[in-house]
């Protein structure tokens, strides 16, 4: 051992490495930063701390003391420091510095009273008997460990917090207690279907509608509304033009069907006209399999609602950004025949369609204001935003279409929209817009009764009836996807098993180090012994990453724990890449984590488990046909080569879709397939379609912009690419061509996923192949198929019940 750098927490293996490190720019930058940091905090640490060696010794003496570690930080509440390395890391952290500044300004009192013998200017004091200092449990500690309480934002009062103490003070205040009580009473009244006169903006509960109207006219209410708009405008890069208040004729939502020639350019199928006829009469959830024309059915309803209510808008809400422009383009083509009255009411004009996706907008060439459009295609989050900004008014809307309506549950933006505006808007009963939900998989469960219960909850939430094809069965069955799922085992290679065990052992060590403070095992609902015994799998790795993210968001954590949780997420990512792309790709990913691993080594984590595996990377590169190709990739290649590519006609394109979880895996698989000699010989090219965002380095694993996604899909439709490698972004809604083969690198986990993915294999004789890696996965697939059967039975039961009720009323 050639020593270590305590500043950078790096251990050297040779004198040359040591010399290179101390002469490097990274070390010099950290040394300069430490000088600045130590000088700025000299009044908080015993003695005069400076950059000189003697002063560093003084700082070390203060942190170590005669009793050694563990010690407590007297600036940050409940932070235990177990080593000098951790203490150095913590005192240089942004959270510690922030609390020091707040304390110096009088914003925070010190969380603990020093024991006799400790001076007031000590940053650290000893823990009693080597354990945490026994402090009476305060409301702050309760907030820190309760995931149900948001210490960043109060949903009731709509205010943000700068620190945990501010959150605790707020939640214990009388103003919050009063508003929370009013909100709870309002929710109870709504649950009992009793009149509720509640102002969501002010959290005020009134006794009568007249009292609520007076409240809405009050200066305090108007001021709060303006403040909310100002905040939203400040965060919005686009210039906001508020929609003026307009007078409309009475809203018509229950209509008599029209002929298709009066509505759209294309000729719909008979079963699509059947669904339109049912949906135009009431709020409806339209149940139709993937790629069977849900968008066309909704376009019929949209066209009719625009013609019946020409002064009002229709809003088409989608779940994903990429779908905004796709749906807008499709509906623009179908609605080009429709003429809307001009402002002078004597002439007519073409329909105006706007697309809104965050700060990206596509407006009609003749319009500069959003409220002047007839049809707005928008994501749920963006729609909530423009409503609050006042760019669109809820009262100006005749119809809301929710694509993939099965998401309208829990805290999804769809549900927030329905709860905040459709169900809670005071005095809106006279102009509630029509609701139309579109879904291929409304609900599924282990029994028909449980499935019916879920369906009825969704229907109640959307105040809607369920509609499905009942009359035109022959035509419906002709077009319904018939591809069956086929489970294909792909056994891990010895190299993959070995690396997987190393990663699992390392993850177990990370969890053990962080679990006491972050409690991620409880959040993930996993058993640590089970992970140690059976290792990771796709589900465990995903749940651990999600649990780490929750802990990072909800808890007040030490700097060391924050680092370890982010590090844990990265290592779980390495396992996922190993699972999907093989050993060589996983090792490349681990090599990019080398700096983090070296730091983790200073925290006594067993990093040699992973670093020792990097020596095999060169061997993998020398044998690209062997270790460089993962077992899953080999199975994908086998399935692709089985397709009769040679028999495809020039005018008939054939496509294959490969679904993976990680963007890095998608990039690796695309590169491998494009370079494979057999696929090159068949003149097959591979495209990649992934979601937004960034990860990885040098472009590998990066997300795609909406423009890049759109271009890739256009090139696929034009026939430039025959194989598509995609992440979950391609599961729902994306308008991809009919595929001869769909391969998923893992088995579906929900009935929704099963239905959506299988619907992609719509070409005659198409297949859906799920790669199985573990025992019991085929049983899970059979369970999902039973849930799908239950979904069909439950929807039929509900529709028949509705029809019987309608006949009895007649």
Beta strands, then each sheet from edge to edge (+ up, - down):
strand 1: 4-5
strand 2: 10-11
strand 3: 71-73
strand 4: 80-81
strand 5: 124-126
strand 6: 153-154
strand 7: 159-160
strand 8: 197-199
strand 9: 204-206
strand 10: 284-287
strand 11: 313-318
strand 12: 339-341
strand 13: 348-350
strand 14: 353-357
strand 15: 360-362
strand 16: 375-379
strand 17: 397-403
strand 18: 434-439
strand 19: 465-467
strand 20: 485-489
strand 21: 656-659
strand 22: 686-689
strand 23: 723-726
strand 24: 741-744
strand 25: 767-772
sheet 1: 1+ 2-
sheet 2: 4+ 3- 5+
sheet 3: 6+ 7-
sheet 4: 8+ 9-
sheet 5: 15+ 14- 16- 11- 17- 18- 10- 19-
sheet 6: 12+ 13-
sheet 7: 20+ 25+ 24+ 21+ 23+ 22+
end
